[in-house]
Amino acid sequence: MTGTSLLAALRAFDATARAGSMTAAARTLGLQQPTLSAHIQRLEQSHGVELFRRRGRRLELTDFGRTLLEHTRRVFSAEEDAHALLLAAQNRYAGRLVIHAIGPYNLVPILRVFARRHPQVNLVVRVGDSRSIASRILDHQGDVGLVLNPVDDPALECVEHRRQALVVFAAADHPLARRAALTMADLQHQRFVIREEGSTTRRVFEDAMRRRGLGFQVAIEMGSREAVREAVAQSMGLGVVAEPAYVPDARLVRLPVQDSDMATHVHLVCRRERRPSPLVATFFDIAAEFRAASS
């Protein structure tokens, strides 16, 4: 295969692996599906490899295909960065920035400044848990991630953004809501509406109670902060949430737990080699401005 045809075949392979189907990949690349299929067949035949196995209508990567995909994602991610750099030089800043975040509370202030300064940039936000966000950034499925607590991976740049204390809150008619001061010991044996297993907020709260030899009852597990908040407002138990995510409500009371040291730490992550790219660097710079203003 010539260099041009090899690059076209690799692009067809990469798009198909990402999309999971040749039809979707052809649509993404603006090709006819038979043309894309022919590119992949030539790639397999020329090099004597099998890249995909068919499972009904789905395509699954072979072991060799997964290894090749790691290389093509680096190649085409670098190509996108080069294109973004050229656009930045020509139009100041333009392009698309994909951000994966644990929630909107720490992200939206950064986005507001970013969008005001660089309105040509298309900002895409996807929400998930910290573990899945780190995996997606590593897998070139996003540019920047906001996660709880540091990520230890040599391929990722990880910068602490802010410390956020945990807030314990109750329905306004809860007996503890009338207390002027509380300690962690007052939470002993209370019923809690709490996030699902794997939640960093839950882990920090459980660790803090365990260190003090205190127990509590999980009344109900919820899959989102909003669900926890509503269940607490309906008097189903106490709740715990990071301070930026606590939304004042006439139905709720923030409990004055005076000896609490519970906190999570929001971090920014990106692939290390992508840190200097214009849009990623700009996002990190704006986040640094917020840190400097709050210190």
LOMISE-790782 format. One record per residue (C-alpha): residue number from 1; residue in one letter; x negated, y, z negated. Coordinates in steps of 0.05 Angstrom, whole numbers. Example, Ala and Ser with C-alpha at 12.3 -4.5 7.8 and 13.67 -1.06 7.14 Angstrom:
BEGIN
   nr  rest       X       Y       Z
    1     A    -246     -90    -156
    2     S    -273     -21    -143
END
This chain:
BEGIN
   nr  rest       X       Y       Z
    1     M       0       0       0
    2     T     -24      71      15
    3     G     -32     121     -41
    4     T      32     157     -20
    5     S      74      94     -15
    6     L      46      68     -81
    7     L      65     132    -117
    8     A     135     129     -87
    9     A     142      56    -110
   10     L     116      72    -180
   11     R     166     130    -184
   12     A     222      83    -163
   13     F     200      32    -214
   14     D     195      84    -270
   15     A     264     113    -256
   16     T     296      44    -253
   17     A     263      23    -318
   18     R     288      86    -353
   19     A     358      83    -324
   20     G     368       8    -330
   21     S     397       1    -260
   22     M     376      15    -189
   23     T     441      52    -173
   24     A     430     102    -230
   25     A     356     109    -213
   26     A     371     122    -139
   27     R     420     176    -160
   28     T     368     208    -204
   29     L     315     208    -149
   30     G     363     228     -94
   31     L     351     164     -55
   32     Q     395     111     -24
   33     Q     398      49     -68
   34     P     370       3     -13
   35     T     311      50      -4
   36     L     295      48     -78
   37     S     303     -28     -80
   38     A     255     -34     -21
   39     H     203       8     -58
   40     I     205     -39    -117
   41     Q     204    -102     -75
   42     R     142     -77     -38
   43     L     108     -61    -104
   44     E     122    -132    -130
   45     Q     102    -166     -65
   46     S      39    -126     -53
   47     H      11    -140    -122
   48     G      42    -208    -135
   49     V      79    -187    -198
   50     E     150    -191    -225
   51     L     175    -126    -256
   52     F     248    -141    -271
   53     R     293    -199    -288
   54     R     367    -194    -272
   55     R     418    -209    -328
   56     G     485    -202    -293
   57     R     489    -129    -273
   58     R     433    -109    -320
   59     L     359    -106    -305
   60     E     309    -127    -359
   61     L     235    -111    -356
   62     T     186    -169    -355
   63     D     126    -166    -402
   64     F      84    -140    -345
   65     G     138     -89    -328
   66     R     138     -63    -399
   67     T      63     -54    -397
   68     L      66     -18    -329
   69     L     121      27    -356
   70     E      75      52    -411
   71     H      28      77    -357
   72     T      80     106    -310
   73     R     113     144    -366
   74     R      46     177    -382
   75     V      34     193    -309
   76     F     102     224    -295
   77     S     106     259    -362
   78     A      39     292    -345
   79     E      68     311    -277
   80     E     127     344    -311
   81     D      80     382    -358
   82     A      40     406    -298
   83     H     104     429    -264
   84     A     126     464    -327
   85     L      58     499    -332
   86     L      64     524    -260
   87     L     135     548    -271
   88     A     112     583    -335
   89     A      58     619    -296
   90     Q     106     639    -241
   91     N     169     655    -281
   92     R     141     664    -351
   93     Y     180     604    -378
   94     A     228     557    -343
   95     G     245     484    -346
   96     R     278     435    -394
   97     L     262     420    -467
   98     V     292     357    -499
   99     I     294     359    -575
  100     H     314     301    -620
  101     A     334     322    -691
  102     I     362     293    -755
  103     G     414     349    -756
  104     P     427     421    -736
  105     Y     411     459    -800
  106     N     335     468    -791
  107     L     338     466    -716
  108     V     389     519    -697
  109     P     350     580    -724
  110     I     290     559    -681
  111     L     334     548    -620
  112     R     368     615    -628
  113     V     301     652    -623
  114     F     276     606    -568
  115     A     338     616    -526
  116     R     336     691    -535
  117     R     263     696    -513
  118     H     266     645    -457
  119     P     337     642    -429
  120     Q     313     605    -366
  121     V     297     543    -407
  122     N     350     489    -410
  123     L     352     464    -482
  124     V     378     394    -495
  125     V     391     370    -566
  126     R     404     299    -588
  127     V     417     277    -659
  128     G     392     213    -692
  129     D     357     185    -753
  130     S     283     196    -765
  131     R     260     127    -744
  132     S     296     128    -677
  133     I     273     199    -664
  134     A     199     180    -673
  135     S     209     121    -626
  136     R     241     164    -573
  137     I     186     216    -575
  138     L     133     160    -570
  139     D     172     131    -512
  140     H     172     197    -473
  141     Q     247     204    -481
  142     G     242     273    -512
  143     D     193     330    -522
  144     V     199     349    -595
  145     G     229     315    -656
  146     L     252     340    -724
  147     V     247     284    -775
  148     L     247     275    -850
  149     N     179     262    -881
  150     P     114     251    -844
  151     V     106     202    -787
  152     D      41     163    -789
  153     D      23     147    -717
  154     P     -41     167    -682
  155     A      -4     182    -618
  156     L      39     235    -652
  157     E      24     305    -676
  158     C      63     316    -741
  159     V      70     384    -775
  160     E     107     397    -840
  161     H     161     449    -828
  162     R     195     459    -895
  163     R     211     429    -962
  164     Q     285     423    -977
  165     A     312     409   -1046
  166     L     369     359   -1054
  167     V     435     385   -1080
  168     V     484     344   -1122
  169     F     556     366   -1113
  170     A     625     348   -1136
  171     A     699     361   -1123
  172     A     722     423   -1159
  173     D     767     381   -1206
  174     H     710     333   -1226
  175     P     694     335   -1302
  176     L     620     353   -1288
  177     A     642     412   -1245
  178     R     659     450   -1309
  179     R     590     442   -1340
  180     A     544     502   -1342
  181     A     481     459   -1342
  182     L     466     386   -1328
  183     T     407     339   -1327
  184     M     393     278   -1285
  185     A     415     236   -1345
  186     D     485     264   -1338
  187     L     490     229   -1270
  188     Q     482     161   -1304
  189     H     538     113   -1284
  190     Q     573     165   -1241
  191     R     607     143   -1176
  192     F     572     170   -1113
  193     V     591     177   -1041
  194     I     525     165   -1007
  195     R     492     156    -939
  196     E     479      87    -910
  197     E     417      46    -924
  198     G     357      75    -888
  199     S     377     147    -902
  200     T     317     187    -929
  201     T     363     229    -973
  202     R     391     166   -1004
  203     R     321     137   -1015
  204     V     296     200   -1049
  205     F     357     202   -1095
  206     E     352     128   -1112
  207     D     277     135   -1127
  208     A     289     195   -1173
  209     M     343     158   -1212
  210     R     300      94   -1216
  211     R     239     132   -1243
  212     R     282     157   -1300
  213     G     312      89   -1314
  214     L     381     113   -1294
  215     G     435      76   -1256
  216     F     493      99   -1214
  217     Q     550      68   -1175
  218     V     557      70   -1099
  219     A     631      83   -1090
  220     I     628      87   -1015
  221     E     575      91    -960
  222     M     583     141    -904
  223     G     548     148    -837
  224     S     542     224    -835
  225     R     533     285    -880
  226     E     601     312    -857
  227     A     635     247    -878
  228     V     601     249    -946
  229     R     623     321    -956
  230     E     696     306    -939
  231     A     699     244    -984
  232     V     670     284   -1042
  233     A     721     339   -1030
  234     Q     775     284   -1034
  235     S     749     266   -1105
  236     M     720     199   -1084
  237     G     654     211   -1121
  238     L     594     257   -1126
  239     G     550     272   -1066
  240     V     477     287   -1051
  241     V     454     327    -991
  242     A     394     370    -971
  243     E     403     443    -990
  244     P     407     470    -918
  245     A     463     421    -904
  246     Y     505     441    -964
  247     V     564     482    -938
  248     P     602     522    -991
  249     D     675     502    -996
  250     A     730     521   -1045
  251     R     741     447   -1057
  252     L     669     434   -1077
  253     V     622     454   -1134
  254     R     546     451   -1131
  255     L     523     419   -1197
  256     P     469     455   -1237
  257     V     421     396   -1248
  258     Q     364     432   -1281
  259     D     310     378   -1284
  260     S     317     354   -1212
  261     D     254     351   -1170
  262     M     288     315   -1112
  263     A     268     339   -1043
  264     T     257     317    -972
  265     H     207     347    -923
  266     V     224     365    -852
  267     H     169     353    -801
  268     L     161     370    -727
  269     V     132     316    -683
  270     C     111     310    -610
  271     R      64     267    -571
  272     R      -7     291    -585
  273     E     -26     301    -512
  274     R      37     342    -500
  275     R      25     392    -557
  276     P      -9     444    -511
  277     S      46     442    -458
  278     P      79     511    -453
  279     L     150     494    -476
  280     V     128     448    -533
  281     A      75     498    -556
  282     T     126     554    -555
  283     F     175     514    -598
  284     F     120     499    -649
  285     D      99     572    -650
  286     I     170     596    -664
  287     A     176     544    -720
  288     A     111     571    -749
  289     E     140     641    -749
  290     F     198     616    -792
  291     R     149     582    -840
  292     A     107     645    -847
  293     A     169     687    -860
  294     S     193     641    -915
  295     S     126     633    -951
END
